[in-house]
Amino acid sequence: MRIVFIGTGEIGVPTLRALQKSEHELAGVVTQPDKPVGRAQKIAAPPVKKALLGDPLKASPARTLQPARIKDREAIDQIRALAPDLIVVIAYGQILPRAILEIPKIACLNLHASLLPRWRGAAPIQAAIAAGDHET
């Protein structure tokens, strides 16, 4: 099965690693663009891209996409060209448009770090801890 992984944050790296180790083909990876971080505002790659760079045999740069806006036609066309059977999304940071959700032959799966819709948003783990939840 051809899989496209879409994710950015550190929480997505274990999922990416699991897909790399699976019997399935990792057809491509979509992550956020490199951006300035820290006080010095040095340009840094997102954790998912760093994970790929640390293991160059698992995904070539040609299959790593970093669109500024996932809703742009060019980004949609690039993902479509990867011909995925399945898209797996975790901690990407942008809402995927319907055009992307309709690309895979099988499905588009979104993994989230909390129970939905209770702790939707960018800080679900912190929200669950602050609320005293015992599971998430």
C-alpha positions, 0 to 999 in steps of 0.5 A, a space after each residue: 500500500 502506498 502511504 503519504 504521511 502528513 505531519 510536522 511536530 515531534 509527536 508525529 515522528 514515532 508514527 513516521 518511523 512506524 510507517 518507515 518500518 512497515 511493509 508499506 511504501 512511504 510514497 511521500 512526506 508532507 511537513 511544514 516549511 523550515 522557519 525561524 526559531 528561538 531568540 536568534 531566529 535561526 532557520 530550523 527544519 521541523 521535527 519530521 524533516 529532521 527525522 527524515 534527514 537523519 535517515 536519508 535511505 528511508 525517504 528521498 528529498 524528492 518525496 518530501 514536500 514543504 508547502 507554505 499553504 496546503 490549500 494551494 493548487 500546487 501542493 494539492 497537485 504534488 500530493 495527488 501525483 504521489 498516488 497514495 492509497 492512504 494518507 496518515 496525518 498527525 500534528 500537521 498544523 493546517 486544516 486539509 482541504 476536501 481536495 486532499 481528503 479525496 485523493 487517497 484510494 482508501 482513506 485519510 486518517 487523522 491521529 490526534 493526541 487527545 479524545 476528540 472533540 473534547 480537547 481539539 486544538 493545538 495543545 490537547 495534551 496540556 489541556 487534558 493534564 490541566 483538566 485532570 483527565 486520567 485518559 486521553 
